[in-house]
Amino acid sequence: MSKTYYLTTPLLEEQTRQLKAGDIVYLSGVIYSARDAAHKRLVDLIAEGKELPFDLEGSVIYFVGPTPPKPGDPIGSAGPTTSYRMDSYSPTLLKYGSKGMIGKGKRNQEVKDACIEYGGIYFGATGGAGALLGKQIKKAEIIAYPELGPEAVRRLEVENFPVTVINDTFGADLYQMGRALYEVKS
């Protein structure tokens, strides 16, 4: 039976370790946007021992490249990006303190193992609902890599941003769980 949680970032490991695949979470606070090009730069900075543009400790990173905002809005449509493109980078970010990732689609075993080891969560956001998700973002500002355009790193202030736990700290995978419910047993 899934549960519903209202959490404020930055996330604590005590919080992430209580979440289970299938739980619904409404996130409030600050999250950061980053896609593959930005992820590569962040991981390179870690490897070089340089300072990152934001504190990874307890952070949640949203895999999104938003559209330009309409006048008066902080952001345009902000739907999730397919997550597997960040699979080679996510374990490093989890190791150095990030506690959450938001995207769509399945993750590889290395990411799932890193979630277990470092207390991270992979959240799914609903693909195709970018306009609605954008309404939960109350403020957006580019904090790094403006030359990447929509893929720049943004600091996003969110209120009750709806996500579902896909991969938890126990190794569960909602996609596999859902499939198992409907497979024909022979």
C-alpha positions as a Python dict, from the first residue, in 0.01 Angstrom:
ca = {
    (1, 'M'): (0, 0, 0),
    (2, 'S'): (155, 328, -108),
    (3, 'K'): (165, 633, 116),
    (4, 'T'): (160, 1006, 48),
    (5, 'Y'): (430, 1239, 182),
    (6, 'Y'): (476, 1615, 182),
    (7, 'L'): (849, 1686, 198),
    (8, 'T'): (1059, 2002, 193),
    (9, 'T'): (1407, 2013, 42),
    (10, 'P'): (1687, 1966, 114),
    (11, 'L'): (1601, 1602, 183),
    (12, 'L'): (1751, 1416, 475),
    (13, 'E'): (1859, 1054, 451),
    (14, 'E'): (1613, 967, 730),
    (15, 'Q'): (1337, 1088, 496),
    (16, 'T'): (1457, 909, 183),
    (17, 'R'): (1508, 581, 368),
    (18, 'Q'): (1140, 574, 469),
    (19, 'L'): (1009, 614, 113),
    (20, 'K'): (905, 309, -86),
    (21, 'A'): (848, 254, -456),
    (22, 'G'): (494, 362, -538),
    (23, 'D'): (472, 633, -272),
    (24, 'I'): (345, 972, -383),
    (25, 'V'): (552, 1272, -275),
    (26, 'Y'): (472, 1642, -297),
    (27, 'L'): (800, 1832, -290),
    (28, 'S'): (833, 2192, -176),
    (29, 'G'): (1144, 2405, -146),
    (30, 'V'): (1437, 2428, -386),
    (31, 'I'): (1523, 2176, -657),
    (32, 'Y'): (1776, 2214, -938),
    (33, 'S'): (1738, 2150, -1309),
    (34, 'A'): (2013, 1972, -1500),
    (35, 'R'): (2028, 1751, -1807),
    (36, 'D'): (2310, 1548, -1961),
    (37, 'A'): (2545, 1831, -2065),
    (38, 'A'): (2516, 1996, -1723),
    (39, 'H'): (2555, 1659, -1547),
    (40, 'K'): (2882, 1599, -1730),
    (41, 'R'): (3012, 1938, -1620),
    (42, 'L'): (2909, 1876, -1257),
    (43, 'V'): (3079, 1536, -1248),
    (44, 'D'): (3392, 1687, -1410),
    (45, 'L'): (3401, 1956, -1137),
    (46, 'I'): (3382, 1684, -870),
    (47, 'A'): (3666, 1490, -1037),
    (48, 'E'): (3877, 1808, -1047),
    (49, 'G'): (3799, 1889, -682),
    (50, 'K'): (3636, 2218, -778),
    (51, 'E'): (3333, 2389, -626),
    (52, 'L'): (2991, 2312, -771),
    (53, 'P'): (2735, 2582, -856),
    (54, 'F'): (2504, 2450, -579),
    (55, 'D'): (2534, 2242, -265),
    (56, 'L'): (2471, 1875, -345),
    (57, 'E'): (2392, 1783, 17),
    (58, 'G'): (2025, 1678, 26),
    (59, 'S'): (1962, 1819, -320),
    (60, 'V'): (1701, 1704, -569),
    (61, 'I'): (1790, 1734, -938),
    (62, 'Y'): (1512, 1756, -1197),
    (63, 'F'): (1599, 1631, -1545),
    (64, 'V'): (1423, 1905, -1740),
    (65, 'G'): (1487, 2153, -2018),
    (66, 'P'): (1196, 2396, -1974),
    (67, 'T'): (1043, 2607, -2246),
    (68, 'P'): (1067, 2987, -2223),
    (69, 'P'): (814, 3140, -1985),
    (70, 'K'): (512, 3339, -2091),
    (71, 'P'): (519, 3700, -1969),
    (72, 'G'): (466, 3706, -1593),
    (73, 'D'): (541, 3335, -1543),
    (74, 'P'): (864, 3211, -1383),
    (75, 'I'): (902, 2921, -1628),
    (76, 'G'): (735, 2762, -1927),
    (77, 'S'): (640, 2400, -1974),
    (78, 'A'): (863, 2186, -1751),
    (79, 'G'): (812, 1819, -1831),
    (80, 'P'): (1064, 1551, -1735),
    (81, 'T'): (1341, 1432, -1965),
    (82, 'T'): (1415, 1064, -2025),
    (83, 'S'): (1646, 973, -1738),
    (84, 'Y'): (1875, 704, -1878),
    (85, 'R'): (2090, 978, -2034),
    (86, 'M'): (2199, 1073, -1681),
    (87, 'D'): (2271, 714, -1570),
    (88, 'S'): (2649, 745, -1602),
    (89, 'Y'): (2653, 1061, -1387),
    (90, 'S'): (2386, 1004, -1120),
    (91, 'P'): (2584, 760, -900),
    (92, 'T'): (2860, 1020, -854),
    (93, 'L'): (2613, 1293, -760),
    (94, 'L'): (2444, 1059, -512),
    (95, 'K'): (2782, 967, -363),
    (96, 'Y'): (2856, 1334, -302),
    (97, 'G'): (2527, 1410, -125),
    (98, 'S'): (2237, 1445, -367),
    (99, 'K'): (1929, 1264, -235),
    (100, 'G'): (1685, 1278, -524),
    (101, 'M'): (1647, 1276, -899),
    (102, 'I'): (1331, 1349, -1098),
    (103, 'G'): (1276, 1226, -1452),
    (104, 'K'): (1088, 970, -1658),
    (105, 'G'): (1173, 619, -1767),
    (106, 'K'): (1377, 342, -1613),
    (107, 'R'): (1728, 361, -1469),
    (108, 'N'): (2018, 117, -1494),
    (109, 'Q'): (2133, -115, -1215),
    (110, 'E'): (2427, 110, -1122),
    (111, 'V'): (2186, 396, -1041),
    (112, 'K'): (1959, 162, -841),
    (113, 'D'): (2260, 33, -646),
    (114, 'A'): (2372, 391, -575),
    (115, 'C'): (2024, 472, -442),
    (116, 'I'): (2060, 184, -195),
    (117, 'E'): (2416, 270, -94),
    (118, 'Y'): (2381, 648, -63),
    (119, 'G'): (2016, 683, 43),
    (120, 'G'): (1894, 833, -285),
    (121, 'I'): (1555, 824, -450),
    (122, 'Y'): (1459, 827, -816),
    (123, 'F'): (1127, 1004, -853),
    (124, 'G'): (913, 990, -1164),
    (125, 'A'): (724, 1294, -1291),
    (126, 'T'): (441, 1256, -1538),
    (127, 'G'): (559, 1289, -1897),
    (128, 'G'): (326, 1495, -2114),
    (129, 'A'): (219, 1710, -1818),
    (130, 'G'): (490, 1974, -1853),
    (131, 'A'): (250, 2270, -1857),
    (132, 'L'): (87, 2152, -1534),
    (133, 'L'): (421, 2073, -1368),
    (134, 'G'): (548, 2419, -1463),
    (135, 'K'): (266, 2571, -1255),
    (136, 'Q'): (417, 2414, -940),
    (137, 'I'): (741, 2606, -1002),
    (138, 'K'): (707, 2942, -830),
    (139, 'K'): (1050, 3087, -910),
    (140, 'A'): (1327, 2994, -1156),
    (141, 'E'): (1671, 3141, -1203),
    (142, 'I'): (1971, 3026, -1405),
    (143, 'I'): (2266, 2968, -1171),
    (144, 'A'): (2516, 2796, -1404),
    (145, 'Y'): (2594, 2730, -1770),
    (146, 'P'): (2360, 2984, -1935),
    (147, 'E'): (2521, 2896, -2269),
    (148, 'L'): (2336, 2561, -2252),
    (149, 'G'): (2005, 2743, -2306),
    (150, 'P'): (1713, 2532, -2182),
    (151, 'E'): (1966, 2285, -2036),
    (152, 'A'): (2131, 2545, -1809),
    (153, 'V'): (2131, 2467, -1438),
    (154, 'R'): (1840, 2642, -1272),
    (155, 'R'): (1745, 2693, -911),
    (156, 'L'): (1373, 2619, -897),
    (157, 'E'): (1146, 2702, -605),
    (158, 'V'): (862, 2451, -607),
    (159, 'E'): (543, 2409, -410),
    (160, 'N'): (377, 2068, -383),
    (161, 'F'): (555, 1939, -692),
    (162, 'P'): (398, 1594, -754),
    (163, 'V'): (629, 1295, -802),
    (164, 'T'): (613, 919, -753),
    (165, 'V'): (891, 707, -600),
    (166, 'I'): (1018, 478, -878),
    (167, 'N'): (1345, 347, -727),
    (168, 'D'): (1382, 347, -349),
    (169, 'T'): (1664, 279, -104),
    (170, 'F'): (1555, -85, -67),
    (171, 'G'): (1619, -174, -431),
    (172, 'A'): (1253, -176, -535),
    (173, 'D'): (1157, -61, -884),
    (174, 'L'): (799, 53, -942),
    (175, 'Y'): (819, -29, -1313),
    (176, 'Q'): (914, -391, -1239),
    (177, 'M'): (655, -414, -961),
    (178, 'G'): (380, -290, -1191),
    (179, 'R'): (475, -528, -1467),
    (180, 'A'): (483, -824, -1226),
    (181, 'L'): (124, -751, -1121),
    (182, 'Y'): (-1, -804, -1475),
    (183, 'E'): (222, -1079, -1609),
    (184, 'V'): (47, -1402, -1689),
    (185, 'K'): (172, -1679, -1464),
    (186, 'S'): (216, -2009, -1648),
}
